[in-house]
Amino acid sequence: MNLYRDLVGTFGVVAIGIGIALIVRTAIAGGGVGIVIGLLFIALGAGRLYLLRRRKN
């Protein structure tokens, strides 16, 4: 189960990173739908990390 938790944690961090990159890239390009998609990726990653931490206890 340790490998699973590590992979889920890594996925959460990567999703947050992708979300931040999308927001930055979209802001540089002048705005658009990418900001919303970036926020959704950040929420996805944060949700996975939250559930992982909650399940650990």
mmCIF file of the N, C-alpha and C atoms, coordinates in Angstrom:
data_MODEL
# 
_entry.id   MODEL 
# 
loop_
_atom_site.group_PDB 
_atom_site.id 
_atom_site.type_symbol 
_atom_site.label_atom_id 
_atom_site.label_alt_id 
_atom_site.label_comp_id 
_atom_site.label_asym_id 
_atom_site.label_entity_id 
_atom_site.label_seq_id 
_atom_site.pdbx_PDB_ins_code 
_atom_site.Cartn_x 
_atom_site.Cartn_y 
_atom_site.Cartn_z 
_atom_site.occupancy 
_atom_site.B_iso_or_equiv 
_atom_site.pdbx_formal_charge 
_atom_site.auth_seq_id 
_atom_site.auth_comp_id 
_atom_site.auth_asym_id 
_atom_site.auth_atom_id 
_atom_site.pdbx_PDB_model_num 
ATOM 1   N N  . MET A 1 1  ? 0.814   -1.206 0.000   1.00 0.00 ? 1  MET A N  1 
ATOM 2   C CA . MET A 1 1  ? 0.000   0.000  0.000   1.00 0.00 ? 1  MET A CA 1 
ATOM 3   C C  . MET A 1 1  ? 0.852   1.263  0.000   1.00 0.00 ? 1  MET A C  1 
ATOM 4   N N  . ASN A 1 2  ? 2.103   1.175  0.399   1.00 0.00 ? 2  ASN A N  1 
ATOM 5   C CA . ASN A 1 2  ? 2.957   2.356  0.399   1.00 0.00 ? 2  ASN A CA 1 
ATOM 6   C C  . ASN A 1 2  ? 3.161   2.905  -1.001  1.00 0.00 ? 2  ASN A C  1 
ATOM 7   N N  . LEU A 1 3  ? 3.334   2.029  -1.985  1.00 0.00 ? 3  LEU A N  1 
ATOM 8   C CA . LEU A 1 3  ? 3.519   2.479  -3.359  1.00 0.00 ? 3  LEU A CA 1 
ATOM 9   C C  . LEU A 1 3  ? 2.278   3.227  -3.841  1.00 0.00 ? 3  LEU A C  1 
ATOM 10  N N  . TYR A 1 4  ? 1.111   2.710  -3.518  1.00 0.00 ? 4  TYR A N  1 
ATOM 11  C CA . TYR A 1 4  ? -0.142  3.369  -3.897  1.00 0.00 ? 4  TYR A CA 1 
ATOM 12  C C  . TYR A 1 4  ? -0.217  4.775  -3.314  1.00 0.00 ? 4  TYR A C  1 
ATOM 13  N N  . ARG A 1 5  ? 0.068   4.896  -2.034  1.00 0.00 ? 5  ARG A N  1 
ATOM 14  C CA . ARG A 1 5  ? 0.008   6.218  -1.392  1.00 0.00 ? 5  ARG A CA 1 
ATOM 15  C C  . ARG A 1 5  ? 1.025   7.168  -1.990  1.00 0.00 ? 5  ARG A C  1 
ATOM 16  N N  . ASP A 1 6  ? 2.208   6.667  -2.277  1.00 0.00 ? 6  ASP A N  1 
ATOM 17  C CA . ASP A 1 6  ? 3.230   7.504  -2.894  1.00 0.00 ? 6  ASP A CA 1 
ATOM 18  C C  . ASP A 1 6  ? 2.789   7.988  -4.268  1.00 0.00 ? 6  ASP A C  1 
ATOM 19  N N  . LEU A 1 7  ? 2.202   7.092  -5.049  1.00 0.00 ? 7  LEU A N  1 
ATOM 20  C CA . LEU A 1 7  ? 1.752   7.466  -6.390  1.00 0.00 ? 7  LEU A CA 1 
ATOM 21  C C  . LEU A 1 7  ? 0.588   8.456  -6.338  1.00 0.00 ? 7  LEU A C  1 
ATOM 22  N N  . VAL A 1 8  ? -0.326  8.250  -5.414  1.00 0.00 ? 8  VAL A N  1 
ATOM 23  C CA . VAL A 1 8  ? -1.450  9.178  -5.276  1.00 0.00 ? 8  VAL A CA 1 
ATOM 24  C C  . VAL A 1 8  ? -0.947  10.549 -4.838  1.00 0.00 ? 8  VAL A C  1 
ATOM 25  N N  . GLY A 1 9  ? 0.000   10.574 -3.911  1.00 0.00 ? 9  GLY A N  1 
ATOM 26  C CA . GLY A 1 9  ? 0.585   11.842 -3.482  1.00 0.00 ? 9  GLY A CA 1 
ATOM 27  C C  . GLY A 1 9  ? 1.312   12.541 -4.611  1.00 0.00 ? 9  GLY A C  1 
ATOM 28  N N  . THR A 1 10 ? 2.065   11.779 -5.388  1.00 0.00 ? 10 THR A N  1 
ATOM 29  C CA . THR A 1 10 ? 2.777   12.338 -6.536  1.00 0.00 ? 10 THR A CA 1 
ATOM 30  C C  . THR A 1 10 ? 1.794   12.886 -7.562  1.00 0.00 ? 10 THR A C  1 
ATOM 31  N N  . PHE A 1 11 ? 0.726   12.157 -7.817  1.00 0.00 ? 11 PHE A N  1 
ATOM 32  C CA . PHE A 1 11 ? -0.298  12.615 -8.752  1.00 0.00 ? 11 PHE A CA 1 
ATOM 33  C C  . PHE A 1 11 ? -0.906  13.936 -8.280  1.00 0.00 ? 11 PHE A C  1 
ATOM 34  N N  . GLY A 1 12 ? -1.173  14.036 -6.989  1.00 0.00 ? 12 GLY A N  1 
ATOM 35  C CA . GLY A 1 12 ? -1.742  15.274 -6.450  1.00 0.00 ? 12 GLY A CA 1 
ATOM 36  C C  . GLY A 1 12 ? -0.815  16.462 -6.650  1.00 0.00 ? 12 GLY A C  1 
ATOM 37  N N  . VAL A 1 13 ? 0.451   16.268 -6.361  1.00 0.00 ? 13 VAL A N  1 
ATOM 38  C CA . VAL A 1 13 ? 1.427   17.350 -6.523  1.00 0.00 ? 13 VAL A CA 1 
ATOM 39  C C  . VAL A 1 13 ? 1.587   17.723 -7.999  1.00 0.00 ? 13 VAL A C  1 
ATOM 40  N N  . VAL A 1 14 ? 1.631   16.724 -8.872  1.00 0.00 ? 14 VAL A N  1 
ATOM 41  C CA . VAL A 1 14 ? 1.769   16.990 -10.309 1.00 0.00 ? 14 VAL A CA 1 
ATOM 42  C C  . VAL A 1 14 ? 0.539   17.734 -10.831 1.00 0.00 ? 14 VAL A C  1 
ATOM 43  N N  . ALA A 1 15 ? -0.653  17.344 -10.384 1.00 0.00 ? 15 ALA A N  1 
ATOM 44  C CA . ALA A 1 15 ? -1.873  18.028 -10.820 1.00 0.00 ? 15 ALA A CA 1 
ATOM 45  C C  . ALA A 1 15 ? -1.860  19.492 -10.386 1.00 0.00 ? 15 ALA A C  1 
ATOM 46  N N  . ILE A 1 16 ? -1.395  19.759 -9.179  1.00 0.00 ? 16 ILE A N  1 
ATOM 47  C CA . ILE A 1 16 ? -1.298  21.146 -8.713  1.00 0.00 ? 16 ILE A CA 1 
ATOM 48  C C  . ILE A 1 16 ? -0.286  21.910 -9.565  1.00 0.00 ? 16 ILE A C  1 
ATOM 49  N N  . GLY A 1 17 ? 0.837   21.286 -9.872  1.00 0.00 ? 17 GLY A N  1 
ATOM 50  C CA . GLY A 1 17 ? 1.841   21.925 -10.719 1.00 0.00 ? 17 GLY A CA 1 
ATOM 51  C C  . GLY A 1 17 ? 1.315   22.241 -12.113 1.00 0.00 ? 17 GLY A C  1 
ATOM 52  N N  . ILE A 1 18 ? 0.564   21.309 -12.683 1.00 0.00 ? 18 ILE A N  1 
ATOM 53  C CA . ILE A 1 18 ? -0.032  21.545 -14.001 1.00 0.00 ? 18 ILE A CA 1 
ATOM 54  C C  . ILE A 1 18 ? -1.029  22.697 -13.933 1.00 0.00 ? 18 ILE A C  1 
ATOM 55  N N  . GLY A 1 19 ? -1.806  22.732 -12.874 1.00 0.00 ? 19 GLY A N  1 
ATOM 56  C CA . GLY A 1 19 ? -2.773  23.818 -12.714 1.00 0.00 ? 19 GLY A CA 1 
ATOM 57  C C  . GLY A 1 19 ? -2.105  25.178 -12.622 1.00 0.00 ? 19 GLY A C  1 
ATOM 58  N N  . ILE A 1 20 ? -1.032  25.262 -11.845 1.00 0.00 ? 20 ILE A N  1 
ATOM 59  C CA . ILE A 1 20 ? -0.307  26.529 -11.733 1.00 0.00 ? 20 ILE A CA 1 
ATOM 60  C C  . ILE A 1 20 ? 0.288   26.922 -13.077 1.00 0.00 ? 20 ILE A C  1 
ATOM 61  N N  . ALA A 1 21 ? 0.862   25.951 -13.773 1.00 0.00 ? 21 ALA A N  1 
ATOM 62  C CA . ALA A 1 21 ? 1.448   26.231 -15.086 1.00 0.00 ? 21 ALA A CA 1 
ATOM 63  C C  . ALA A 1 21 ? 0.379   26.717 -16.072 1.00 0.00 ? 21 ALA A C  1 
ATOM 64  N N  . LEU A 1 22 ? -0.790  26.109 -16.050 1.00 0.00 ? 22 LEU A N  1 
ATOM 65  C CA . LEU A 1 22 ? -1.875  26.544 -16.932 1.00 0.00 ? 22 LEU A CA 1 
ATOM 66  C C  . LEU A 1 22 ? -2.302  27.975 -16.634 1.00 0.00 ? 22 LEU A C  1 
ATOM 67  N N  . ILE A 1 23 ? -2.419  28.297 -15.365 1.00 0.00 ? 23 ILE A N  1 
ATOM 68  C CA . ILE A 1 23 ? -2.829  29.649 -14.983 1.00 0.00 ? 23 ILE A CA 1 
ATOM 69  C C  . ILE A 1 23 ? -1.781  30.669 -15.426 1.00 0.00 ? 23 ILE A C  1 
ATOM 70  N N  . VAL A 1 24 ? -0.511  30.368 -15.164 1.00 0.00 ? 24 VAL A N  1 
ATOM 71  C CA . VAL A 1 24 ? 0.557   31.299 -15.550 1.00 0.00 ? 24 VAL A CA 1 
ATOM 72  C C  . VAL A 1 24 ? 0.597   31.469 -17.059 1.00 0.00 ? 24 VAL A C  1 
ATOM 73  N N  . ARG A 1 25 ? 0.543   30.372 -17.780 1.00 0.00 ? 25 ARG A N  1 
ATOM 74  C CA . ARG A 1 25 ? 0.611   30.416 -19.249 1.00 0.00 ? 25 ARG A CA 1 
ATOM 75  C C  . ARG A 1 25 ? -0.580  31.189 -19.823 1.00 0.00 ? 25 ARG A C  1 
ATOM 76  N N  . THR A 1 26 ? -1.761  30.966 -19.256 1.00 0.00 ? 26 THR A N  1 
ATOM 77  C CA . THR A 1 26 ? -2.946  31.655 -19.744 1.00 0.00 ? 26 THR A CA 1 
ATOM 78  C C  . THR A 1 26 ? -2.892  33.145 -19.413 1.00 0.00 ? 26 THR A C  1 
ATOM 79  N N  . ALA A 1 27 ? -2.392  33.475 -18.227 1.00 0.00 ? 27 ALA A N  1 
ATOM 80  C CA . ALA A 1 27 ? -2.274  34.880 -17.846 1.00 0.00 ? 27 ALA A CA 1 
ATOM 81  C C  . ALA A 1 27 ? -1.286  35.606 -18.763 1.00 0.00 ? 27 ALA A C  1 
ATOM 82  N N  . ILE A 1 28 ? -0.196  34.949 -19.120 1.00 0.00 ? 28 ILE A N  1 
ATOM 83  C CA . ILE A 1 28 ? 0.785   35.547 -20.026 1.00 0.00 ? 28 ILE A CA 1 
ATOM 84  C C  . ILE A 1 28 ? 0.167   35.773 -21.405 1.00 0.00 ? 28 ILE A C  1 
ATOM 85  N N  . ALA A 1 29 ? -0.690  34.844 -21.822 1.00 0.00 ? 29 ALA A N  1 
ATOM 86  C CA . ALA A 1 29 ? -1.313  34.944 -23.139 1.00 0.00 ? 29 ALA A CA 1 
ATOM 87  C C  . ALA A 1 29 ? -2.487  35.925 -23.164 1.00 0.00 ? 29 ALA A C  1 
ATOM 88  N N  . GLY A 1 30 ? -2.864  36.451 -22.006 1.00 0.00 ? 30 GLY A N  1 
ATOM 89  C CA . GLY A 1 30 ? -3.931  37.443 -21.993 1.00 0.00 ? 30 GLY A CA 1 
ATOM 90  C C  . GLY A 1 30 ? -5.232  36.981 -21.368 1.00 0.00 ? 30 GLY A C  1 
ATOM 91  N N  . GLY A 1 31 ? -5.261  35.820 -20.759 1.00 0.00 ? 31 GLY A N  1 
ATOM 92  C CA . GLY A 1 31 ? -6.468  35.342 -20.089 1.00 0.00 ? 31 GLY A CA 1 
ATOM 93  C C  . GLY A 1 31 ? -7.290  34.419 -20.962 1.00 0.00 ? 31 GLY A C  1 
ATOM 94  N N  . GLY A 1 32 ? -8.271  33.797 -20.329 1.00 0.00 ? 32 GLY A N  1 
ATOM 95  C CA . GLY A 1 32 ? -9.147  32.897 -21.056 1.00 0.00 ? 32 GLY A CA 1 
ATOM 96  C C  . GLY A 1 32 ? -9.594  31.724 -20.195 1.00 0.00 ? 32 GLY A C  1 
ATOM 97  N N  . VAL A 1 33 ? -10.042 30.689 -20.857 1.00 0.00 ? 33 VAL A N  1 
ATOM 98  C CA . VAL A 1 33 ? -10.598 29.515 -20.196 1.00 0.00 ? 33 VAL A CA 1 
ATOM 99  C C  . VAL A 1 33 ? -9.529  28.728 -19.433 1.00 0.00 ? 33 VAL A C  1 
ATOM 100 N N  . GLY A 1 34 ? -8.270  28.885 -19.824 1.00 0.00 ? 34 GLY A N  1 
ATOM 101 C CA . GLY A 1 34 ? -7.180  28.158 -19.179 1.00 0.00 ? 34 GLY A CA 1 
ATOM 102 C C  . GLY A 1 34 ? -7.082  28.439 -17.687 1.00 0.00 ? 34 GLY A C  1 
ATOM 103 N N  . ILE A 1 35 ? -7.510  29.609 -17.264 1.00 0.00 ? 35 ILE A N  1 
ATOM 104 C CA . ILE A 1 35 ? -7.482  29.932 -15.835 1.00 0.00 ? 35 ILE A CA 1 
ATOM 105 C C  . ILE A 1 35 ? -8.455  29.038 -15.080 1.00 0.00 ? 35 ILE A C  1 
ATOM 106 N N  . VAL A 1 36 ? -9.624  28.861 -15.618 1.00 0.00 ? 36 VAL A N  1 
ATOM 107 C CA . VAL A 1 36 ? -10.617 27.995 -14.974 1.00 0.00 ? 36 VAL A CA 1 
ATOM 108 C C  . VAL A 1 36 ? -10.137 26.549 -14.956 1.00 0.00 ? 36 VAL A C  1 
ATOM 109 N N  . ILE A 1 37 ? -9.588  26.096 -16.052 1.00 0.00 ? 37 ILE A N  1 
ATOM 110 C CA . ILE A 1 37 ? -9.073  24.729 -16.119 1.00 0.00 ? 37 ILE A CA 1 
ATOM 111 C C  . ILE A 1 37 ? -7.921  24.555 -15.132 1.00 0.00 ? 37 ILE A C  1 
ATOM 112 N N  . GLY A 1 38 ? -7.055  25.559 -15.031 1.00 0.00 ? 38 GLY A N  1 
ATOM 113 C CA . GLY A 1 38 ? -5.963  25.522 -14.063 1.00 0.00 ? 38 GLY A CA 1 
ATOM 114 C C  . GLY A 1 38 ? -6.471  25.427 -12.638 1.00 0.00 ? 38 GLY A C  1 
ATOM 115 N N  . LEU A 1 39 ? -7.496  26.194 -12.321 1.00 0.00 ? 39 LEU A N  1 
ATOM 116 C CA . LEU A 1 39 ? -8.088  26.130 -10.978 1.00 0.00 ? 39 LEU A CA 1 
ATOM 117 C C  . LEU A 1 39 ? -8.687  24.755 -10.702 1.00 0.00 ? 39 LEU A C  1 
ATOM 118 N N  . LEU A 1 40 ? -9.272  24.149 -11.721 1.00 0.00 ? 40 LEU A N  1 
ATOM 119 C CA . LEU A 1 40 ? -9.832  22.809 -11.557 1.00 0.00 ? 40 LEU A CA 1 
ATOM 120 C C  . LEU A 1 40 ? -8.731  21.780 -11.316 1.00 0.00 ? 40 LEU A C  1 
ATOM 121 N N  . PHE A 1 41 ? -7.613  21.917 -11.999 1.00 0.00 ? 41 PHE A N  1 
ATOM 122 C CA . PHE A 1 41 ? -6.480  21.013 -11.759 1.00 0.00 ? 41 PHE A CA 1 
ATOM 123 C C  . PHE A 1 41 ? -5.942  21.184 -10.339 1.00 0.00 ? 41 PHE A C  1 
ATOM 124 N N  . ILE A 1 42 ? -5.850  22.418 -9.882  1.00 0.00 ? 42 ILE A N  1 
ATOM 125 C CA . ILE A 1 42 ? -5.378  22.663 -8.514  1.00 0.00 ? 42 ILE A CA 1 
ATOM 126 C C  . ILE A 1 42 ? -6.346  22.042 -7.512  1.00 0.00 ? 42 ILE A C  1 
ATOM 127 N N  . ALA A 1 43 ? -7.636  22.205 -7.751  1.00 0.00 ? 43 ALA A N  1 
ATOM 128 C CA . ALA A 1 43 ? -8.634  21.609 -6.859  1.00 0.00 ? 43 ALA A CA 1 
ATOM 129 C C  . ALA A 1 43 ? -8.540  20.080 -6.872  1.00 0.00 ? 43 ALA A C  1 
ATOM 130 N N  . LEU A 1 44 ? -8.315  19.502 -8.042  1.00 0.00 ? 44 LEU A N  1 
ATOM 131 C CA . LEU A 1 44 ? -8.161  18.051 -8.155  1.00 0.00 ? 44 LEU A CA 1 
ATOM 132 C C  . LEU A 1 44 ? -6.981  17.565 -7.324  1.00 0.00 ? 44 LEU A C  1 
ATOM 133 N N  . GLY A 1 45 ? -5.841  18.207 -7.494  1.00 0.00 ? 45 GLY A N  1 
ATOM 134 C CA . GLY A 1 45 ? -4.646  17.806 -6.753  1.00 0.00 ? 45 GLY A CA 1 
ATOM 135 C C  . GLY A 1 45 ? -4.803  18.001 -5.258  1.00 0.00 ? 45 GLY A C  1 
ATOM 136 N N  . ALA A 1 46 ? -5.357  19.133 -4.866  1.00 0.00 ? 46 ALA A N  1 
ATOM 137 C CA . ALA A 1 46 ? -5.558  19.398 -3.441  1.00 0.00 ? 46 ALA A CA 1 
ATOM 138 C C  . ALA A 1 46 ? -6.547  18.409 -2.833  1.00 0.00 ? 46 ALA A C  1 
ATOM 139 N N  . GLY A 1 47 ? -7.573  18.074 -3.593  1.00 0.00 ? 47 GLY A N  1 
ATOM 140 C CA . GLY A 1 47 ? -8.549  17.088 -3.109  1.00 0.00 ? 47 GLY A CA 1 
ATOM 141 C C  . GLY A 1 47 ? -7.925  15.715 -2.898  1.00 0.00 ? 47 GLY A C  1 
ATOM 142 N N  . ARG A 1 48 ? -7.093  15.306 -3.841  1.00 0.00 ? 48 ARG A N  1 
ATOM 143 C CA . ARG A 1 48 ? -6.418  14.004 -3.698  1.00 0.00 ? 48 ARG A CA 1 
ATOM 144 C C  . ARG A 1 48 ? -5.500  13.998 -2.487  1.00 0.00 ? 48 ARG A C  1 
ATOM 145 N N  . LEU A 1 49 ? -4.744  15.071 -2.290  1.00 0.00 ? 49 LEU A N  1 
ATOM 146 C CA . LEU A 1 49 ? -3.849  15.143 -1.134  1.00 0.00 ? 49 LEU A CA 1 
ATOM 147 C C  . LEU A 1 49 ? -4.636  15.178 0.170   1.00 0.00 ? 49 LEU A C  1 
ATOM 148 N N  . TYR A 1 50 ? -5.756  15.894 0.171   1.00 0.00 ? 50 TYR A N  1 
ATOM 149 C CA . TYR A 1 50 ? -6.607  15.952 1.364   1.00 0.00 ? 50 TYR A CA 1 
ATOM 150 C C  . TYR A 1 50 ? -7.151  14.572 1.707   1.00 0.00 ? 50 TYR A C  1 
ATOM 151 N N  . LEU A 1 51 ? -7.676  13.880 0.709   1.00 0.00 ? 51 LEU A N  1 
ATOM 152 C CA . LEU A 1 51 ? -8.219  12.544 0.965   1.00 0.00 ? 51 LEU A CA 1 
ATOM 153 C C  . LEU A 1 51 ? -7.145  11.557 1.379   1.00 0.00 ? 51 LEU A C  1 
ATOM 154 N N  . LEU A 1 52 ? -5.966  11.679 0.809   1.00 0.00 ? 52 LEU A N  1 
ATOM 155 C CA . LEU A 1 52 ? -4.855  10.812 1.169   1.00 0.00 ? 52 LEU A CA 1 
ATOM 156 C C  . LEU A 1 52 ? -4.455  11.030 2.632   1.00 0.00 ? 52 LEU A C  1 
ATOM 157 N N  . ARG A 1 53 ? -4.367  12.271 3.019   1.00 0.00 ? 53 ARG A N  1 
ATOM 158 C CA . ARG A 1 53 ? -3.995  12.591 4.407   1.00 0.00 ? 53 ARG A CA 1 
ATOM 159 C C  . ARG A 1 53 ? -5.095  12.169 5.370   1.00 0.00 ? 53 ARG A C  1 
ATOM 160 N N  . ARG A 1 54 ? -6.332  12.379 4.984   1.00 0.00 ? 54 ARG A N  1 
ATOM 161 C CA . ARG A 1 54 ? -7.466  11.999 5.839   1.00 0.00 ? 54 ARG A CA 1 
ATOM 162 C C  . ARG A 1 54 ? -7.522  10.474 6.041   1.00 0.00 ? 54 ARG A C  1 
ATOM 163 N N  . ARG A 1 55 ? -7.217  9.740  4.997   1.00 0.00 ? 55 ARG A N  1 
ATOM 164 C CA . ARG A 1 55 ? -7.268  8.287  5.053   1.00 0.00 ? 55 ARG A CA 1 
ATOM 165 C C  . ARG A 1 55 ? -6.109  7.708  5.865   1.00 0.00 ? 55 ARG A C  1 
ATOM 166 N N  . LYS A 1 56 ? -4.988  8.435  5.913   1.00 0.00 ? 56 LYS A N  1 
ATOM 167 C CA . LYS A 1 56 ? -3.818  7.979  6.628   1.00 0.00 ? 56 LYS A CA 1 
ATOM 168 C C  . LYS A 1 56 ? -4.068  7.872  8.127   1.00 0.00 ? 56 LYS A C  1 
ATOM 169 N N  . ASN A 1 57 ? -4.874  8.786  8.656   1.00 0.00 ? 57 ASN A N  1 
ATOM 170 C CA . ASN A 1 57 ? -5.127  8.810  10.110  1.00 0.00 ? 57 ASN A CA 1 
ATOM 171 C C  . ASN A 1 57 ? -6.048  7.737  10.557  1.00 0.00 ? 57 ASN A C  1 
# 
